[in-house]
Amino acid sequence: MNPWRKGTSWGLSGLLLIAVVSGCGVVSTDNQTANPAGTTAEKKDDGKLVIGMSMDTLKEERWQKDRDLFTAKVKELGGDVKVLAANGDDSTQLSQAEQLISQGVDVLVIIPHNAEATAPIVEKAHKEGIKVISYDRLIKNSDVDYYVSFDNVRVGEMQAKAITEKVSKGNFVYIGGADTDNNAHMFKQGAMNILKALQDKGDIKIVYDQFSKDWKPEEALKNMENALTANNNNIQAVVAANDGTAGGAIQALTAQGMAGKIPVSGQDADLAAVQRIAEGKQTMTVYKPIKAIASKAAEMAVALAKNGRVDGVSGKVNNGKIDVPSILLDPIAVEKANLADTVIKDGYHKLEDVYKNVPKDQWPKP
């Protein structure tokens, strides 16, 4: 148990808080959705350490995998996990994090919806002696204790490099993620490391560059429609920040009979995206082995709960306030040629699921 945590008084306000927020988002304990009616389980008194996980959303396939793998690893290490998901709402995430803090979790792991808005959560947790790990997305302008993610600038570079290897001249579109997500800015930074050099040479022209609110595919669809309209469909390539925005872009291209003719990047190796890659509609995705980050985060959380520190962390990432001790894992670029050797070989997706829309004689040999 965390020796630094102060005693927490529930009080009437705490009880009212739980009554209000427990109906928001998703409550998950021991890898199961718990009590959708709104009540929450009290912290166990069996001596097990308890890790709180405050998630932006569980609406996307990728985050469901993170939750399940993280929870399984913590349980393997002898702890329990309480999960709350805000489904993209800043005030809900703040309230849910306060709920987890009030329940006396030993460590709080946060996947922020808004890099800035979640900063007060860190302060509130520290007041109760609870240390905080920022998971995948960095919490900005805070004293967050640790950060675990992938090299997100590298992700953007991989996306742009894969597209420019297919098309090295013409009009390019950049479809970004959520402006409120620090990762979206890092992906864009990486992509522009590649694209701007080509633009400066006069080889390409970035004719459209917009973020997509809350990473929503429908926002990416609107962005891509606007880009096509503004340029009379004279678009040669699309760098999209993740698979959801790629899906929105491809929907717009499909409506114009351009899908499969215009290279489009992505990220996360969502099933729908790797199916599009197998079909030739999407050029690539960036696979970030979720098991690796979930397992590493679980190990960090348990070590932090037991010892108050995580050993062997040498990296640093500045969040606008401090240099946060960080572990950055390596992403993997995935195209049609290496689908079998990456996401399928790792068991992330099944061969028959990835190629379900492709004639069987075109499936890779086992």
N, C-alpha and C positions, 0 to 999 in steps of 0.2 A: 504494500500500500504506500501511497505517496506521503512521505514524512513531512513534506512542506505544506500540505494543505491545512488551512485553518478550519475550525469547526464552522459549519454553515447552519444558520438558523432558518428554518422553513418560514415560520410566521404566516399570518393571514395573507400577506401580499404574495408570498411564494405559492401558496395553495391556489390563489386566484389566478396567478400567472399560468400554472399548469393547466387549470381548467380551461383557460382561454386558448392556449397555443397547442395543446395536445391534439386537437382536431385538425390542425393545419399540417399539410405535408404527410409524410409516411413515418410511422414508428416501427422500427424493426429491432427485435431482440433475438439473440441466438439464431440469426439468419432467417427469421420468420417475420412476416408482417404481423404486428401485435395489436390487437384490440382497436380496430378502426373506429369504434364508437367514441374513443377519445380519452380513455383513462390510460395512465402509464404505470408500468411496473415500478415498484420501489427498489432501490438498490439492495442487492443481496447482502446478507450479513454472514456469508459463509467464508469470508476471508479472501475471496478471489478478487484480484484487481479488475477494475472495470474501465474500459476505454470508451469515451464518447466520440461519436462520429457525426459531425454536422455537415450535411451534403447539400450542394446547390440543388440537385435534381436527381430523380430516379426515372425520369421519363425517357432517357436515352439508354439504349442497350449497353453501351460502354460502361456507364456508371453502375448499372446493376451488377455487372461482372466485378467491378472494383469492390463494391460492398460485400459480395459473397466471398470473394477470395480473401479480402482483409479480415472479415469475420472468422473465416475458417482458420486462418493462420494464427490469429489471436487466441482462439480456443485451443489450438494445438499447443500453444505456448503457456496455456493454463489460465487464461483470462476470459472475460466476457466482453461483449460489445453492445452498446446501445446506439442505435442509428436513428437520426431524424433528418428528413429531406424537405427542403423548403420549396422545391419546384419553381425556382427562379424568382422568388420574392425576397427582397432584402430584409424587410421588417420581420417577416416570418423566420428567416434564418437567424436573425438576432435574438428573437424571442425563444426559438428552439435551443439555441446555444445557451442562453440563460437558464433554460430548463435543465439541460444536461449539467451545467455547473451547479445548480441547486441540488441536483441528485447526488452530487459528490463524486463525479467520475474522477479517476486518478490522473488521466491525461485526456486532452481534447484534441482530436484530429479534425481539421477543417478543410473542406473543399469549397472555397468561397464562390458565391455568385458574383459579387462585386468586390474587386480587389481593395477598394478604398473603404467601402461601407462596413466591411467585416473587421476593420482595425479595432473598434471598441470592444469586440468580443475578446481579443487578446488581453486587453487591459482588465476586463471584468474577470477573466479566468485567473490572471496573475494575482489579483486581489484575494483570491481564495486559495492561492498556492498551487494552482493547476497549470502545468506547462502545456504549451500548444505547438502542434506540428501542422504546418501548412502543406497540404497534399495536392500535388500536381500543379495547382495554381498558387502563385505567391500572394500572400496578404501584404499589401503595400502600407508604408508609413506606420509600422507597428514594431513592437519588440518581440515579434514571434520567435520562438526558441529554435525551431528547425524547419527546414524546407526539403521536401523530397519530390523530385519530378524527373522529367527527361530534359535533355538539352533542347529547349524550345526554339532557340535561334537556329540551331542545326536543323530542326524540323522544317522551318520555313525555307532554308537553303535547299534542303532535299526536294521540297515541292517545286521550287522554281527551276532547279537544275534538271529535274526530270522533264518538265514541260519544255524548257529551252533546248533540250536534246532532241525533242520531236519537232519543234518549230523555233527557228532562230531569227526570224524576221516577221514584221507585221504588227498588227494592233493587238495588244494584250489587255486583259481585264483582270483586276484583282478583287476578289470577293472575300472580305475579311470576316472574322467572327465578331463577338460582342465587344464593343468599345470599352465596356466596364471590366472586362477580363484582361488582366495583365498578360496572360499567355497569348491572347490575340495580337497584342502589340509586339510580342517577341517573335511570333510566327511571321508577322508582316516585316519586322526588322530583318529577319533572315532571308525572306523572299526578296526584299529590296536590295540586299547585299549582292544578289545575282542580277536582278532585273535592271537596276539603275545603271549599272556598268554598261549593259547592252544598249540602254536608252541613250546614254551619253555618247556612245559610238554611232548612234543613228540607226542601229539595226532594228530596234523595236520601238514602239510608242505605247506607253501605258495610257490608254484612252478612258479608262474608268477605274476608280479605286474607292471602294466604300466598305465600311463595316456593316455587319448584319445584326440587328438588335437581338440580344439574348441567344445568339447562334441559331435562330429559327430558320428552317429551310424555306418557309414562306417569305421571309425577309430577303433571303438570298435569291429566291425566284424573282421578286420584284426588282432587286438590283440588276440581275442579269437581263431581265426584260428591258429595263431602262438603258442598259449598256447597248443592247442590240438595236433599240429604237434610235438612240442618239447617234449610232454609227452605221445606220442602214444595213445592219447585219454584217458589216465588214469587220469581223473579229476573227483572229487567227488562233488565239490561245486563251485559256482561263486558268489562273492560279486561285484555287479555292482553299480556304484555311482548314476545313475539316470535311468529313464525309457528308454531314448534314447540309452544309452550304454547297458542296459539290452536287448533291442530289437536287437542290433547288435550281442550281445553274443548269444542270442537265435537263431538267423539266422544261426550262425556257428554251433551251437549244432544240429539244425534241419537237416543240411546237413549231419551230421554224425549219424542221427537217435537217438540222445540223448536228444532232447527237451522233457521236462516233466519228465525226469528221473534224471536230475541234478538240484538241487535248485538254483534259481537265484533271487537276490534282485533287487530293483529299487528305484525310488523316483520321486515324482511329481504327481502321480495318473493320468497320461495321459490316455485318453480313450483307446488307443491301449494296454496300459499296464494292465489296469483293465480288459479288455477283455481277455488278456492272462492269468490273474489270474483266471478268471471265467472258462477258458478252461483247467486250470491246467498246463500251459506252463511256467508261472512265479510264483514264490513263494510269493512275497510280494512287496509292494511299500510303500514309506513313504508319507503320505498325509499331505501337509502343507496348511491348509485352506487359500486359496488365498484371499478370501473375508476379512479375519481377517487382513492380512498384508497390503492389498491394502487400506482398510478403515483406519487402524492405520496410515499408511504413509500419507494419505490424510489429516487426522486430524492434524498430526504433521506439514505438509507443510503449512496448512492454519494458524495454531497457530503461526508458525514461521514468516509467512508473516505479520500477524497482530501485533504481540507482540515482535518479535525479539528473542523469546525463546520458548521452549517447557517445560511445567511444568510436574513434576511427573516422570522424567526419572532418575532412580537410578542405572541402570546397566552400566558397562564399558567394552569395548573390546579394547585391544591394537592393533593398526594397524601398529606397527613398528616405529611410531613417537610419537603418543599421545594415551592416554586412551580416546576413543571416547564414549561419552554418548550414551547408546544403549538400545533399547527395543528388547528383544528376546522372541518370541512366542513359544508355545509348538507344536511340530510335533506329528503326529499320525501314528503308524504302522498299515498297512492294509494288511490283508490276505483274502483268500476266505471266511473264517468264518464270517468276520465282514464287508464285502463289503456293505451289505444292511444297516448296522447301521452307516456307515461313509460317504463315497462319494455319495451314493444314497440317504440316509436320508437327507444329507445337500443340496441336489439338484445340486451337482457338476456334476453328470452324471445321466442319466435316466436309470432305471432298464432295459428297453427294449434295450437300446444301449449297456449296459455292457454285457448282456447275449444274444446278438443277434446270436452268434455262438454256443450257448448251447441249447440242447433240452429243450423245455418249461417245461417239467415235472421235470426238475432239477433246475428251477428257485426258488429263495427263496420265501417263502410265504409273501404276503404283511402284 
